[in-house]
Amino acid sequence: MASLGEQLAPHLAMLRRFSRALTGDQQQGDALVRLTLESIVADPQSFPNDVDPRLGLYRSFLDIWRSTESGDASAPGSAGLQEREAIAGARLAMIEQVPRQALLLSEVEGFDHRGIAYLLDQPNEAIDQLIAEARADIERQLKTAVLIIEDEPIIAMDLEAIVRDLGHDVTGIAVTRDEAVREAESRTPGLVLADIQLADDSSGIDAVQDILNVMDVPVIFITAFPERLLTGERPEPAFLITKPFQKSTVKTAIAQALFFNQTTVPA
């Protein structure tokens, strides 16, 4: 029989994705994952053994999240988080934590209602209402201008349709690193959606770094290989979508990224 560590290892990358999306920050998100693993190692007997290992892992993480009050300044890896915490605190009036967690668990992590009810310690019949509340708050969210960096025309068209369906504007669609930088300089975006591999074999990561060197803007990366950007070993994105994606996943990721953005560029 596989050890507990072996059972949990395949799920760590996706837990990092969830943690980063929930906190809006790679450093804080990865610190909470480390804290979760440390707590499991320290007391393996407390790990839920009556559910699927992935459910147990996420439940352990959410217990840590709740115990540290979602970004306690004393939590490991929390250096420099006071500003982020202030931003999030100001925006919490827009969307309550439990509905936001329910939406992320459903649309980004793919848990069913029964799993979400277990993870959030909520009755199963309450999950639909929680998700509906989060979606309603998304509809009321401030609109912004979005730059799409994607070299596949059909995917770019799908992303543009999703963005416009949410009420946001599209500043442009770039297919190379240089074009992405020019588009951003031409009209400052309030959000960037970026593929990793671009048309001329340039890197979407490099394009985003060039943009971030001159402006502060939230970024969502889109990739078929999320594990490459979820190791926790280097500066990596806080928000990431896996290809192929569902429209609902993109909408939720956009809403979460904008939730933590201090300033929104009007559409």
TORKOL-4160 file (C-alpha; in steps of 0.2 Angstrom, whole numbers, padded with zeros to 4 digits, m for minus):
267
<pt num="1" X="0000" Y="0000" Z="0000"/>
<pt num="2" X="0006" Y="0017" Z="m0005"/>
<pt num="3" X="0012" Y="0029" Z="0009"/>
<pt num="4" X="0002" Y="0044" Z="0014"/>
<pt num="5" X="0016" Y="0055" Z="0005"/>
<pt num="6" X="0015" Y="0045" Z="m0011"/>
<pt num="7" X="m0004" Y="0047" Z="m0011"/>
<pt num="8" X="m0004" Y="0065" Z="m0009"/>
<pt num="9" X="0011" Y="0069" Z="m0020"/>
<pt num="10" X="0001" Y="0069" Z="m0037"/>
<pt num="11" X="m0011" Y="0082" Z="m0030"/>
<pt num="12" X="0001" Y="0095" Z="m0023"/>
<pt num="13" X="0003" Y="0105" Z="m0039"/>
<pt num="14" X="m0016" Y="0108" Z="m0041"/>
<pt num="15" X="m0017" Y="0112" Z="m0022"/>
<pt num="16" X="m0004" Y="0126" Z="m0025"/>
<pt num="17" X="m0015" Y="0132" Z="m0039"/>
<pt num="18" X="m0030" Y="0133" Z="m0028"/>
<pt num="19" X="m0020" Y="0141" Z="m0014"/>
<pt num="20" X="m0013" Y="0154" Z="m0025"/>
<pt num="21" X="m0030" Y="0158" Z="m0032"/>
<pt num="22" X="m0038" Y="0159" Z="m0015"/>
<pt num="23" X="m0024" Y="0171" Z="m0008"/>
<pt num="24" X="m0020" Y="0180" Z="m0024"/>
<pt num="25" X="m0002" Y="0178" Z="m0021"/>
<pt num="26" X="0011" Y="0165" Z="m0025"/>
<pt num="27" X="0022" Y="0167" Z="m0009"/>
<pt num="28" X="0007" Y="0167" Z="0003"/>
<pt num="29" X="m0001" Y="0153" Z="m0006"/>
<pt num="30" X="0014" Y="0142" Z="m0007"/>
<pt num="31" X="0017" Y="0146" Z="0012"/>
<pt num="32" X="0000" Y="0139" Z="0016"/>
<pt num="33" X="0003" Y="0123" Z="0007"/>
<pt num="34" X="0020" Y="0121" Z="0016"/>
<pt num="35" X="0011" Y="0124" Z="0032"/>
<pt num="36" X="m0002" Y="0111" Z="0028"/>
<pt num="37" X="0011" Y="0098" Z="0024"/>
<pt num="38" X="0020" Y="0102" Z="0040"/>
<pt num="39" X="0005" Y="0099" Z="0050"/>
<pt num="40" X="0001" Y="0083" Z="0041"/>
<pt num="41" X="0019" Y="0076" Z="0044"/>
<pt num="42" X="0018" Y="0082" Z="0062"/>
<pt num="43" X="0002" Y="0073" Z="0065"/>
<pt num="44" X="m0002" Y="0060" Z="0052"/>
<pt num="45" X="m0015" Y="0052" Z="0062"/>
<pt num="46" X="m0026" Y="0067" Z="0061"/>
<pt num="47" X="m0027" Y="0066" Z="0042"/>
<pt num="48" X="m0044" Y="0061" Z="0036"/>
<pt num="49" X="m0043" Y="0043" Z="0031"/>
<pt num="50" X="m0061" Y="0040" Z="0027"/>
<pt num="51" X="m0061" Y="0050" Z="0011"/>
<pt num="52" X="m0051" Y="0051" Z="m0005"/>
<pt num="53" X="m0033" Y="0057" Z="m0002"/>
<pt num="54" X="m0036" Y="0073" Z="m0013"/>
<pt num="55" X="m0052" Y="0078" Z="m0003"/>
<pt num="56" X="m0042" Y="0075" Z="0013"/>
<pt num="57" X="m0028" Y="0086" Z="0007"/>
<pt num="58" X="m0039" Y="0100" Z="0002"/>
<pt num="59" X="m0049" Y="0098" Z="0019"/>
<pt num="60" X="m0032" Y="0099" Z="0029"/>
<pt num="61" X="m0027" Y="0114" Z="0019"/>
<pt num="62" X="m0044" Y="0123" Z="0022"/>
<pt num="63" X="m0043" Y="0119" Z="0040"/>
<pt num="64" X="m0025" Y="0128" Z="0040"/>
<pt num="65" X="m0033" Y="0143" Z="0030"/>
<pt num="66" X="m0046" Y="0145" Z="0042"/>
<pt num="67" X="m0035" Y="0144" Z="0058"/>
<pt num="68" X="m0023" Y="0157" Z="0051"/>
<pt num="69" X="m0038" Y="0169" Z="0047"/>
<pt num="70" X="m0034" Y="0169" Z="0028"/>
<pt num="71" X="m0017" Y="0178" Z="0029"/>
<pt num="72" X="m0012" Y="0181" Z="0047"/>
<pt num="73" X="0003" Y="0192" Z="0047"/>
<pt num="74" X="0012" Y="0179" Z="0058"/>
<pt num="75" X="0009" Y="0165" Z="0046"/>
<pt num="76" X="0025" Y="0157" Z="0038"/>
<pt num="77" X="0030" Y="0166" Z="0022"/>
<pt num="78" X="0019" Y="0181" Z="0025"/>
<pt num="79" X="0032" Y="0194" Z="0024"/>
<pt num="80" X="0026" Y="0209" Z="0014"/>
<pt num="81" X="0008" Y="0203" Z="0014"/>
<pt num="82" X="0000" Y="0218" Z="0024"/>
<pt num="83" X="m0003" Y="0227" Z="0008"/>
<pt num="84" X="m0011" Y="0212" Z="0000"/>
<pt num="85" X="m0021" Y="0209" Z="0015"/>
<pt num="86" X="m0027" Y="0227" Z="0016"/>
<pt num="87" X="m0033" Y="0226" Z="m0003"/>
<pt num="88" X="m0042" Y="0209" Z="0000"/>
<pt num="89" X="m0050" Y="0216" Z="0016"/>
<pt num="90" X="m0057" Y="0231" Z="0007"/>
<pt num="91" X="m0064" Y="0220" Z="m0007"/>
<pt num="92" X="m0072" Y="0207" Z="0004"/>
<pt num="93" X="m0087" Y="0217" Z="0005"/>
<pt num="94" X="m0090" Y="0212" Z="m0013"/>
<pt num="95" X="m0089" Y="0193" Z="m0011"/>
<pt num="96" X="m0090" Y="0183" Z="0005"/>
<pt num="97" X="m0076" Y="0170" Z="0008"/>
<pt num="98" X="m0086" Y="0154" Z="0009"/>
<pt num="99" X="m0095" Y="0158" Z="m0008"/>
<pt num="100" X="m0079" Y="0162" Z="m0016"/>
<pt num="101" X="m0071" Y="0146" Z="m0010"/>
<pt num="102" X="m0086" Y="0136" Z="m0016"/>
<pt num="103" X="m0084" Y="0144" Z="m0033"/>
<pt num="104" X="m0066" Y="0141" Z="m0034"/>
<pt num="105" X="m0068" Y="0123" Z="m0029"/>
<pt num="106" X="m0081" Y="0120" Z="m0041"/>
<pt num="107" X="m0076" Y="0129" Z="m0057"/>
<pt num="108" X="m0057" Y="0129" Z="m0055"/>
<pt num="109" X="m0053" Y="0113" Z="m0045"/>
<pt num="110" X="m0068" Y="0102" Z="m0052"/>
<pt num="111" X="m0075" Y="0096" Z="m0036"/>
<pt num="112" X="m0093" Y="0090" Z="m0036"/>
<pt num="113" X="m0106" Y="0097" Z="m0024"/>
<pt num="114" X="m0104" Y="0083" Z="m0011"/>
<pt num="115" X="m0085" Y="0086" Z="m0011"/>
<pt num="116" X="m0087" Y="0105" Z="m0009"/>
<pt num="117" X="m0099" Y="0102" Z="0005"/>
<pt num="118" X="m0087" Y="0091" Z="0014"/>
<pt num="119" X="m0072" Y="0103" Z="0012"/>
<pt num="120" X="m0082" Y="0119" Z="0018"/>
<pt num="121" X="m0091" Y="0110" Z="0031"/>
<pt num="122" X="m0108" Y="0115" Z="0024"/>
<pt num="123" X="m0124" Y="0106" Z="0020"/>
<pt num="124" X="m0125" Y="0099" Z="0003"/>
<pt num="125" X="m0140" Y="0108" Z="m0002"/>
<pt num="126" X="m0132" Y="0125" Z="0002"/>
<pt num="127" X="m0118" Y="0123" Z="m0011"/>
<pt num="128" X="m0129" Y="0129" Z="m0026"/>
<pt num="129" X="m0134" Y="0145" Z="m0016"/>
<pt num="130" X="m0116" Y="0148" Z="m0011"/>
<pt num="131" X="m0110" Y="0147" Z="m0029"/>
<pt num="132" X="m0124" Y="0157" Z="m0035"/>
<pt num="133" X="m0120" Y="0171" Z="m0023"/>
<pt num="134" X="m0102" Y="0171" Z="m0029"/>
<pt num="135" X="m0107" Y="0172" Z="m0047"/>
<pt num="136" X="m0119" Y="0186" Z="m0043"/>
<pt num="137" X="m0105" Y="0196" Z="m0035"/>
<pt num="138" X="m0094" Y="0193" Z="m0051"/>
<pt num="139" X="m0108" Y="0201" Z="m0061"/>
<pt num="140" X="m0106" Y="0216" Z="m0051"/>
<pt num="141" X="m0088" Y="0217" Z="m0052"/>
<pt num="142" X="m0079" Y="0232" Z="m0059"/>
<pt num="143" X="m0076" Y="0231" Z="m0078"/>
<pt num="144" X="m0058" Y="0232" Z="m0085"/>
<pt num="145" X="m0048" Y="0231" Z="m0101"/>
<pt num="146" X="m0040" Y="0215" Z="m0105"/>
<pt num="147" X="m0025" Y="0211" Z="m0116"/>
<pt num="148" X="m0025" Y="0193" Z="m0123"/>
<pt num="149" X="m0008" Y="0185" Z="m0128"/>
<pt num="150" X="m0013" Y="0169" Z="m0137"/>
<pt num="151" X="m0006" Y="0163" Z="m0154"/>
<pt num="152" X="m0020" Y="0150" Z="m0157"/>
<pt num="153" X="m0034" Y="0160" Z="m0167"/>
<pt num="154" X="m0049" Y="0149" Z="m0161"/>
<pt num="155" X="m0043" Y="0149" Z="m0142"/>
<pt num="156" X="m0040" Y="0168" Z="m0144"/>
<pt num="157" X="m0058" Y="0170" Z="m0151"/>
<pt num="158" X="m0065" Y="0160" Z="m0136"/>
<pt num="159" X="m0056" Y="0170" Z="m0123"/>
<pt num="160" X="m0061" Y="0186" Z="m0131"/>
<pt num="161" X="m0079" Y="0180" Z="m0131"/>
<pt num="162" X="m0078" Y="0175" Z="m0113"/>
<pt num="163" X="m0070" Y="0192" Z="m0108"/>
<pt num="164" X="m0083" Y="0202" Z="m0117"/>
<pt num="165" X="m0097" Y="0191" Z="m0110"/>
<pt num="166" X="m0091" Y="0197" Z="m0093"/>
<pt num="167" X="m0093" Y="0215" Z="m0098"/>
<pt num="168" X="m0074" Y="0218" Z="m0100"/>
<pt num="169" X="m0066" Y="0226" Z="m0115"/>
<pt num="170" X="m0052" Y="0219" Z="m0125"/>
<pt num="171" X="m0037" Y="0230" Z="m0129"/>
<pt num="172" X="m0030" Y="0218" Z="m0141"/>
<pt num="173" X="m0024" Y="0200" Z="m0146"/>
<pt num="174" X="m0006" Y="0198" Z="m0147"/>
<pt num="175" X="0003" Y="0182" Z="m0154"/>
<pt num="176" X="0021" Y="0186" Z="m0151"/>
<pt num="177" X="0031" Y="0193" Z="m0136"/>
<pt num="178" X="0035" Y="0209" Z="m0146"/>
<pt num="179" X="0017" Y="0212" Z="m0151"/>
<pt num="180" X="0011" Y="0209" Z="m0133"/>
<pt num="181" X="0023" Y="0223" Z="m0127"/>
<pt num="182" X="0017" Y="0235" Z="m0140"/>
<pt num="183" X="m0001" Y="0232" Z="m0137"/>
<pt num="184" X="0002" Y="0234" Z="m0118"/>
<pt num="185" X="0011" Y="0251" Z="m0121"/>
<pt num="186" X="m0002" Y="0257" Z="m0133"/>
<pt num="187" X="m0016" Y="0254" Z="m0121"/>
<pt num="188" X="m0013" Y="0250" Z="m0103"/>
<pt num="189" X="m0023" Y="0234" Z="m0098"/>
<pt num="190" X="m0031" Y="0231" Z="m0082"/>
<pt num="191" X="m0028" Y="0212" Z="m0084"/>
<pt num="192" X="m0018" Y="0201" Z="m0095"/>
<pt num="193" X="m0022" Y="0183" Z="m0101"/>
<pt num="194" X="m0006" Y="0175" Z="m0107"/>
<pt num="195" X="m0002" Y="0158" Z="m0116"/>
<pt num="196" X="0015" Y="0151" Z="m0113"/>
<pt num="197" X="0021" Y="0146" Z="m0130"/>
<pt num="198" X="0019" Y="0160" Z="m0143"/>
<pt num="199" X="0018" Y="0160" Z="m0162"/>
<pt num="200" X="0037" Y="0164" Z="m0166"/>
<pt num="201" X="0043" Y="0152" Z="m0152"/>
<pt num="202" X="0044" Y="0167" Z="m0140"/>
<pt num="203" X="0039" Y="0165" Z="m0122"/>
<pt num="204" X="0023" Y="0172" Z="m0115"/>
<pt num="205" X="0032" Y="0172" Z="m0098"/>
<pt num="206" X="0045" Y="0183" Z="m0105"/>
<pt num="207" X="0031" Y="0194" Z="m0113"/>
<pt num="208" X="0023" Y="0196" Z="m0097"/>
<pt num="209" X="0039" Y="0200" Z="m0088"/>
<pt num="210" X="0042" Y="0214" Z="m0100"/>
<pt num="211" X="0025" Y="0221" Z="m0097"/>
<pt num="212" X="0027" Y="0220" Z="m0078"/>
<pt num="213" X="0043" Y="0229" Z="m0079"/>
<pt num="214" X="0034" Y="0245" Z="m0084"/>
<pt num="215" X="0017" Y="0242" Z="m0076"/>
<pt num="216" X="0008" Y="0233" Z="m0062"/>
<pt num="217" X="m0006" Y="0222" Z="m0069"/>
<pt num="218" X="m0013" Y="0206" Z="m0064"/>
<pt num="219" X="m0009" Y="0191" Z="m0075"/>
<pt num="220" X="m0018" Y="0174" Z="m0078"/>
<pt num="221" X="m0007" Y="0161" Z="m0087"/>
<pt num="222" X="m0015" Y="0148" Z="m0098"/>
<pt num="223" X="m0005" Y="0132" Z="m0102"/>
<pt num="224" X="m0007" Y="0114" Z="m0106"/>
<pt num="225" X="0007" Y="0110" Z="m0093"/>
<pt num="226" X="0002" Y="0118" Z="m0077"/>
<pt num="227" X="0014" Y="0107" Z="m0067"/>
<pt num="228" X="0029" Y="0117" Z="m0074"/>
<pt num="229" X="0023" Y="0133" Z="m0066"/>
<pt num="230" X="0017" Y="0126" Z="m0050"/>
<pt num="231" X="0033" Y="0119" Z="m0042"/>
<pt num="232" X="0035" Y="0133" Z="m0029"/>
<pt num="233" X="0053" Y="0133" Z="m0032"/>
<pt num="234" X="0054" Y="0150" Z="m0041"/>
<pt num="235" X="0043" Y="0166" Z="m0044"/>
<pt num="236" X="0028" Y="0159" Z="m0053"/>
<pt num="237" X="0010" Y="0165" Z="m0057"/>
<pt num="238" X="m0003" Y="0167" Z="m0044"/>
<pt num="239" X="m0017" Y="0163" Z="m0057"/>
<pt num="240" X="m0016" Y="0149" Z="m0069"/>
<pt num="241" X="m0029" Y="0140" Z="m0081"/>
<pt num="242" X="m0026" Y="0123" Z="m0088"/>
<pt num="243" X="m0029" Y="0119" Z="m0106"/>
<pt num="244" X="m0041" Y="0113" Z="m0112"/>
<pt num="245" X="m0052" Y="0125" Z="m0101"/>
<pt num="246" X="m0070" Y="0128" Z="m0098"/>
<pt num="247" X="m0078" Y="0145" Z="m0100"/>
<pt num="248" X="m0083" Y="0144" Z="m0082"/>
<pt num="249" X="m0065" Y="0141" Z="m0076"/>
<pt num="250" X="m0059" Y="0157" Z="m0086"/>
<pt num="251" X="m0073" Y="0168" Z="m0079"/>
<pt num="252" X="m0069" Y="0162" Z="m0061"/>
<pt num="253" X="m0050" Y="0165" Z="m0063"/>
<pt num="254" X="m0053" Y="0182" Z="m0070"/>
<pt num="255" X="m0065" Y="0187" Z="m0056"/>
<pt num="256" X="m0052" Y="0181" Z="m0043"/>
<pt num="257" X="m0038" Y="0190" Z="m0051"/>
<pt num="258" X="m0047" Y="0206" Z="m0052"/>
<pt num="259" X="m0053" Y="0204" Z="m0034"/>
<pt num="260" X="m0035" Y="0206" Z="m0028"/>
<pt num="261" X="m0031" Y="0220" Z="m0040"/>
<pt num="262" X="m0029" Y="0237" Z="m0031"/>
<pt num="263" X="m0033" Y="0247" Z="m0046"/>
<pt num="264" X="m0044" Y="0242" Z="m0061"/>
<pt num="265" X="m0041" Y="0251" Z="m0078"/>
<pt num="266" X="m0059" Y="0255" Z="m0084"/>
<pt num="267" X="m0065" Y="0246" Z="m0099"/>
